[in-house]
Amino acid sequence: MSAVASCPRAEDLAFEPEIASLALLEAASAIAIQALIARNPELLAAELGVLRDPPQARAARTVIAVLRELDGALREYRDLARAPSLPPSDDFPF
């Protein structure tokens, strides 16, 4: 998982208030992954593989995979939110 984004500034929240909750999700996701690895250290041994993991470790691997997908989606949203918006087009037919 990538480094957790820094805490949003008040100026950022004035224009994009949703990034506060997204930063919270990102931080919680990073903590959850670390906690799952701490509880299931066999996740660090890649040579064991998913097939030989106990059921709890397999479930932890699934949760971590989902959290990494969430991290990617949050990063994509944050990048798009920072991108300059396109000016309105006068070509609309209505």
Residue pairs with C-beta under 8 A, 6 or more apart in sequence:
1 29
1 30
1 33
1 67
1 68
1 71
2 71
2 75
4 23
4 26
4 27
4 30
5 23
5 26
5 78
7 23
8 16
8 19
8 20
8 23
12 19
13 19
13 20
16 81
18 81
19 78
19 81
22 74
22 77
22 78
25 70
25 74
26 71
26 74
29 67
29 70
29 71
29 74
30 71
32 63
32 67
33 64
33 67
33 68
36 43
36 60
36 63
36 64
37 43
37 44
37 60
37 64
39 56
39 60
40 56
40 57
40 60
42 48
42 53
42 54
42 57
43 53
43 57
43 60
43 61
43 64
50 58
50 61
53 61
